[in-house]
Every structure is written in structure tokens, then in C-alpha cells.
Amino acid sequence: MIRTYILEYAPVAFVILFIVYALIKARIISRKKLDRGYWDLFINTIVPVNKQTIKNTFQEKLKQYYKQSNKVNYVFYVLFFVVGLLYFLMWSIV
């Protein structure tokens, strides 16, 4: 019973997680009032930004955004991994 529940709702969980992820990042971008466009920052920070890039950034708001974005990325990547792992494990059980 739990297996079928997980198999049914894991794809929905992925979509909901991605929507929440995008909304949180959009909220961070709007709070920092960054000059660059939302999509440019969102696409460039899907992968966590390395520390050297953060150190070499001169805009303080952008530097803070990179740090917050990295934290959000790590949390959501762990959640995506857990949901994916549960889905894969339940799918592999015959």
C-alpha cells in the first residue's frame, strides 16, 4: 500500500519541490533587488556557485544572493535525492 502511494505521488512531489524551489529563489532575487534579470540569475545558479566566484564578486547584494542560493540548492538537492531514491527503491521492488 505504501509502495503504490509512493509510486503514485513521487512525480507530483518532484513537481511541487521544483515549484517551491523556483519560488524561493525568485523571492530571494526580488528581495535583493538585483540588476540582472531573474532568468539569468536563476539559470546561472542552478548549480551551486563556487567560493572563489563568490569572493571575486564585487557587488555585495550579488555575493549575498550567491551564498543564500547555494544553501537553497543544497537543501533542495537533498530533498530531490531522497524523493528520487524512495521512488527508485519502490519501483525496483516487484
N, C-alpha and C positions, 0 to 999 in steps of 0.2 A: 504494500500500500504506500509506504513512504517512497519506495523506488519510483512508482508511477507518478507520484506527486512531484518529485524532484525532476523527473524527465519531462513532465508537462510544463513546469513553471521555471525551469532554469533559463530557457531562452528569453522569457519575459523578464527575469531578473537581470540578464545581461543588458537588455534594452533600457530598463529602469536605471541600472547603475550608470550606463553611458549618459543618459539624460541628466541625471543628478550631477555627474562629473562635469558635463558641459555647463550646467547652470552655476555650479560653484566656481568654475574658472571664469565664467562671464561676470559673476558678481565680484570676484577679486579684481578683474581688469577694470570694471566700472568704478570700483571704489578707489583704485589707484589713479584713475583719470589719466591713463597713458595716452600719448600722442599717436602711437601706432594703432593700426586697425585691430579689431577683435580677432578676425580670422587669421591674420598674420601671426599674432602672438599665440593664438590657440594652436595653430598647426606647428609652429616652431617649438612649442613647449610640451607637445605630447610626449616626447622623450625627455627625461629629466636633463636639466642643464648642468654641465659640469662646474665644479667650483672655480676653475680658472676663468671660465667665461664670466661667472658672477663677479669675480674680483676685478676683471678688466672692464666691467660696465661702469660708465661714468654717471648715468642717471640713477639717483638714489631710489626713486619710485620703481624703476625697472628692476633694480637689484632686489628690492623687497619682493616684487612680484615673482621673480625667478625663485627665490627661496620658498615662498608660500606655494608656488606652483609645484615645486619638487616634493613638498610634503603631501600635497593633494595627490600627486601622481603616485607616490609610494603607497598611500592608503588604498587608493582605488585599484592599483595593480594587484595588491594582495587580495582584495575582495574579488576581482575578476578571476584570479588564480584559484581561489577557494571555490567559487561557484563553478568554474570550469572543471576543476578536479572532481567535485561532487558529481557533476553531470557525467563526466567520463567514467567514473567508477560505477555509477548506477547503470550507465549504458552498457558497460562491459559485463555486468552480471547477467547471466542467462536465466 
